[in-house]
Amino acid sequence: MRAVKRVLAVTALAAPLVIGCAGLASAHEGFHEGPEAHFAEAQFIANEEGAGEAAVASVVSPHGVDHIAGWVFAGDEGVSGAFTDSGASF
């Protein structure tokens, strides 16, 4: 039961990270017009010690560059995480 609670906690805390990745893709009107390069990677774990997720994404387009990275982990001692977002519009 504790593992289920951890997975639910991490899912709830990771949702903003996932939504943020999707927000990068739609942040600009006409974002997918013209050439574009992007990269995204996510990893997750759920075991007897806790549950967590980490993700990173980058986008380069004629409109600008964006990069996000973050992680979240829930265990016996609580929940911790970090999130970084940076970018520039042209």
ABEGO torsion letter per residue (X at the ends): XAAAAAAAAAAAAAAAAAAAAAAAAAABBGAABEBBBBBBBBBBBBBAAEBBBBBBBBBBBAAEBBBBBBBBBBBAAEBBBBBBBBBBBX
